[in-house]
Amino acid sequence: MRRLTVTSSSKPRVLVLFGGRSSEHAVSCVTAAGVLDAIDRNKYDVVPVGIAKNGQWSLVSSDPAQWSLRSTVLPEVPVSPESVVLATASDGGAAQELVVTASEQMPRSLGAVDVVLPLLHGPFGEDGTLQGMLEMADVRYVGAGVLASAVGMDKHYMKVVFASAGLSVGPYEVFTDRDWTRNRSACLERASQLGFPVFVKPARAGSSMGISRATTPEELEDAVETARAFDPKVIVEAGIVGREIEVAVLQGRGMDEPRTSLPGEIAVQPGEHEWYDFEAKYVDGSAAELSCPADLPPNVTDRVRELAARAFDALGTEGLSRVDFFYTPAGELIINEINTMPGFTPISMYPQMWAKSGLTYTELIDELIELALERRTGLR
């Protein structure tokens, strides 16, 4: 069947992809709202595509208000009678095009895609699965590749890589589904040896989804069950006394070294939140306060930026990452995690730290797209 083709714009076509199948679907939509509001539409032809929770891709509204967080109502990509797919360009070239399909209708093309901006968080988006699909399609995209995305999503293997790179990692235990099912008591005993409090997390989730702070063995068991609702693999981390310091990392141009922002520090305000949970990040705007640059001795500022760049390179990351550390009273910097697709709303830590470092939100989006357009497809 012949496709109906829409004439392509002379501007680079950016596919803004968001939503997805993970528990962080709504966070992805909120991120997209910020990007759609700030991206330079004089420079780019923006095509917003949402992924519904059932995995369907569809052309959606580019109005940021539709994807914003309104009070406590979480945005969601609806299922549509029309689907969008990536297909080989009709002229047989290497470029890929977006094709809209619907039952009993002629497929229509939206033109070639120059770059994908994947604003997906969590499994099936941030974990290498989407990146692998885009690699197979020979489409350029913003952010980390398959391996870095997969390792960065799994808090267990992330720590293994960091430790092998000489970075200081805090004590932890990991339970697989088989471990927990066959010998729950042994798992609880191992975790209790870390001492309390501990933080119990789904191994492959983000945005504080499914994370609990446990202060007793009873709370620990409940916390593991909470985490397992999001991922059958669970990581339990020892509570570390220290300040939480974060650094935004941006890939260098060409063969240049990664660029690092001024370090930031989140202080959760006294009240309903004991730690930086989902509500504090996305719902309660007064729950947390960012200090950037963080009040650190100059040598510690230099050191944490150096370590953030080392963590970025240890995973072979591209594009962007946020790297989180604990700065202990003894002066030690312990790496907590890397986020290869960090929260990217205008009030998220990553854009805020770059804003304090001299790069506005719109400039940051532009830089990430240009980095993706510059890199070649395939093995790099």
N, C-alpha and C positions, 0 to 999 in steps of 0.2 A: 504493500500500500504506500502511495506517495505521500510524503509529509508536506504540510503547509508551512512554509518557512517565513519567519518574521525577519525583516532586514536588520542586520546587526548595527549597533552603535559603534562609532569610532573610538569611544572610550573603553578602557578595560572593563570587561563584565565581571563583577564580583558576585558570586553566589554566597549569600549570607544564610548559613544553615544552622538551624537551632531546634530545640525541643528534645526529641529523642525518647528512647525506651527506658532510660534509667530513672531512679528515684529523684534525680536532680533535674527533671524535666522543667519544672517551674522556674528554677534558678537560671536555666539556659534561656528561657523566654525573657526573663528580666534582663539578662545580659544583652540579648538581642535588642531589646527596647532602647538601651543606652547606646548601642552601636548604630542602630538605624537612625537615631536622633542626631548623632554626631558625625557620621561618615560624610566625606566631602562628595556630594552628588554632582558637583560641577566637574569633578575629576573622574568619577567612577559611575558606571551603569550598574545600579544595585538591583539584584534579583533576590527577594526574600523567599526562602523555601523552609517550611516547617516540617518536622518529623513528628507525626502523631505517636501516641503511646503504643499503638499497634505496629509501628514501624513504617507506616505509609508516608511517602514524601508528597507534598502538595504545595502549589503556589499560594502564598498567603499575603495578607495585608502588610504594607510597608509602614503603616501608621504605628509609631512607637507606643502610643497610648494603649493600643490593643494588647500589648505584651508587657505592660508595666504592672508592678505590684500595687493593687488598689486595696488599701486597708489590709485585711488578712485574706483577701480573695486571691488565690494563686492562678496565674494565667495558664492556659493549656491550648496546644495546637489541636484543632478539631479534625476528625476524619472527614475527608472530602470526596465528592463523586468523581473528581479528577485527580489523577496521580502524575507525579513528575519523575522522570528517569533520566539518567545520564546515558547518552548513546553516542556512537561514533559519528563524527561530523558527516553530513550528507555529501560533502565534496571529497570524502575519502582521506582528508588530512589528519594530522595527529591531534588537532584540537577536538574537544568533546563538546557536545551541545546538549542543552536541556530540551527534553521533549515532553509535552503534556499529552496524556492519554486519558480517554474516558470511554465507557461502553458505548458502542455503536456510533462513535464519532471518529473523524479523521484525525490522526495525531498531528499536532502542530508544534513547530520548533520555536524556541525562544532565542535561538542563536548559540554561538560558541561560548563556552565558559573559559575565561582566562585564569581565574583563581577562585578557590573556595576558601571562605572564612568560616571554619567550623567552630561554632560557639556552643559546643556540647560538653557537658560535664558528666563524668562517671562512665560506667560500662556502656558499650555500644556507641561510643563517641569519642571519649578521651583515652581509651585503653588500647588503641592500635587497630581496632577492628575497622573503623571508618577510614583510618589512614591507609590501611592495606587495600581497601576497595579503591581509594583514589589513586594509589600507586599503580594498581592493575589497570586503571583507566587512563593513566598518563596525564593526570590533572594536577596542576600545582595547587598547593594549599598552605595556609598559614599554620605554623606551629610544628611541634615535634613529629618525627617520623614514627614508624611502626614500633621499633624496639624501645625507643625512649618513652613513647606513650605507654606501652605495656608495662615496662618496669616502673615508670613513674606512677602508674595507677595502683600497683600492688605494693602496699606499705611494707610487706615482708621482704620481697626481692629488692626493693629500693634500698632498704637498710643493708642488705648483703653487699650491694654494689658500693654504697657509700663507705662501708667499713673497709672494703678491699682497696678503695681509693685513699685510705688514710684519714678519713673524716671520723670524728668522735660521734658514736651512736649510743643512745641510752639503752638500758636493759629492757628486754621484751620477751614475750612468749607468743607462739602462733599455734592455733588449733585449726586443723582441717575438719571437714564434716565427718570423716572417718574417725579421727581422734575423739571428737566429742561424742559421737554415737557409741563407740565401743568402750570408752572409759572416761566418762564425765568426771568422776572423782579425781582421777589422776591429772586431768587438765586443770581442775580447780586448785589442786595442790601445787602444781607447777606455777600457776599464776600467783597464788598466795605468797610464794617464796620471794616475789618481787617486792613485797611490802605494800602497805596501803598508805595513801590512796593510789589507785591505778586508773588508767583510762582504757576503756574497752571499745574497740572500733571494728567495723567491717573492714576487711583487708583491702577491698577494692571499691571504695565509695569516697565521696568527698562532701564538701559543704556542711560538715558536721552531722550528716545523716547517720542515724543509728548509733551515735557515740554517747557513751555514758561514763560518768565518774563514779567509781565504786570505792567505798570506804570500809566495807565489811565483807566477809565471805558470802553472806546472803545476798548482798547487793551485787556481788561479782557474778553469781550464777544468773541472776535476773538480767544483768547487763550483757552477758554473753548471748542470752536468748534474744534480747533486743537487737544486738548486732547481727545475729544469724538471720533475722527477718530480711536483712538487706544483702547478706553475703554469707554463704556457708563456711567461708574461711574467715577466721577472726584473729585479730592481733590484740594482745594486752600489753600496754606499755606502762612501765613504772612512772609514777608521778615524779617530776623533776622540779626541784625548787629553783626558780630562776625567772628572769624576765624573758618575755617572748619577743624576739627581734626578727624582723623579716626584711628581705632584700628582693627587689624586682630586678630580673635579669633580662636583657635584650640581646639577641644575637648581633654580632658585629657584621659590618659590611665586608663582603669579599672574604679575605683570609684574616680579617681583624679579630682580635680577642673579644669575648662577650663583654657587653657593657653592663654596668651595675648601677642601680639607683642609690641615693642616700638611704641608709637603713631606717626602717620605721618600727615603731612600737605601739601595740594596741593595749590600751588600758580599759578593762571592763569596769564600768562605773558601779558603785555599790547599789544593790537593789535586788532585782529578781534573778540576775544571771551570775552564777558562780564562776563561769568560764565563757569563752567566746563561742557560744552555741549558734544554732541556725537562727533563732529568733533575734539574737544580738547582731548577727551579720546582716540580715535581710529585712527584718520586720520592725524592730525597736530602734529607731534612728538615734536615740539618745543613750543607748546601752553601752556604747564603746567610743573611745576617743583615740585618734591617731596622732602620735607625735612623730614628726619627720622633719629634720633628722632626729633620730633617737638621741637622748642625752647619754652619750658614751664617751669614754676617753678616746682621743684621736687614734691611738694605735689599735684600739678594739674596733673602731669604725673601719679602719683600713683592713683589718684582719677578717671581719665578717664579710666584707665585700669580696675579698680574695677567696674565701671559702665558698661563697655563693657561686662565684664563677667556676670554681673547681667542681662543685656539685653539678652544675649545668653541663660541663664538659664530660664528667664521669659517665653520664647517661647518654652522651652524644646528642644532647637536646638541640633543637633548632627553634628559631622564632622567639618564644617567650617562656619564662617560668618565674614563679615566685618561690623563694627558698626560705624556709623557716628554721630558726635556731632558738635554743635556750642559752641565755647568758647567766651563768651561775654566780653566786656570791664569791666563789673561789676564783672567778675570772675565766672559767672554761666556757668555750663555745661548743655546744652539742647540737648537731643537726637533728631536726625533727622530721621534716619531709620536704619534698619538692612537689609543686603543682605545675604540670605542663600546660594546663589550661586553667589558670587561676580565675577566681571571680573577676569579672570584667565590667561590672556596672560602673557608672561614674563615681560612686561612693566606695567602690571596692578598694582594697589595699593596693593592688598592683597599679591601677591608673593613678591613684592618689600619690603614691611614692614617686612615680615618674613626673607627675605635675609639680611636686616639690623639687624635683631634680631638673626642671626646665623643659619638660616635654608635655604639651597639653594632651588632653584626651583625643581630640581629632588628629593631632600630629602623630600620636602613638598608633592609632588605627592605620594611618597612612604609611608609617614606617613599617609596620608588620606586613601590610599588603605588598609594599615594594620589595621587602626582603623575600617574600614568597615568589614574586614575579621574577626575581633575579636568579633564583636557584633552578638548577636543571632537574628534570624528572629522572626517575630510575635511581640506580645506586649512586651515592654521593660520597 
